[in-house]
Amino acid sequence: PPEQAQTVLERIDIQVGRTGTLAPVAKLKPVTVGGVVVQNATLHNEDEIARLDAREGDAVIVQRAGDVIPQIVRVLKEKRDADSAPFVFPDHCPVCGSEAVRDASDGNVDARRRCTGGMSCKAQVVEGLQHFVSRNAFDIDGLGEKQVEAFYEWGLIKTPADIFRLAEHDGREGNLTPLKAREGWGSQSVTKLFAAIDARRTI
């Protein structure tokens, strides 16, 4: 059987993925499980939170499913504070504020709640761009998650097509600060990035 450990569920964060899915993540007091320090665990969806009756501040038992993915096995309700309140799953996107709904169009209620903001939701756009440049997609070397998020914040890329216009628009029009002058970048790293992007124009 997988090794288990007791810790505290400090809070439940809601992350928004590229398809708009609201994914609850348990932020745990760090604990060693099977030789690995675990600080996060998936809670899957709001039904799983309700099934476990997981609440912020609860003592919980965690294990690594298949000795890989950390999960909460059960909540130690006997250790729960008297003033503990059930977790209220948001019905609006925590990033853009759009309504978050569970689809029931086929007669079955989806286990996942999704943001309806689409391309107006920063989380969905950035996650989509990060997926586009990832190893399983266009595999653009030197353009990782942090760089994509920074480029989005700087207004340099909003769509995948913008990636292929980066060199063309660098340092002119609305983008007056050349990339080589921005924090964390220099002439050599910019030249390498533009070359990596050019190399992926044909897949």
Summary of the structure (lengths in Angstrom):
residues: 203
radius of gyration: 21.1
end to end distance: 44.7
largest distance: 63.0
contacts: 563
relative contact order: 0.12
helix: 29%
strand: 26%
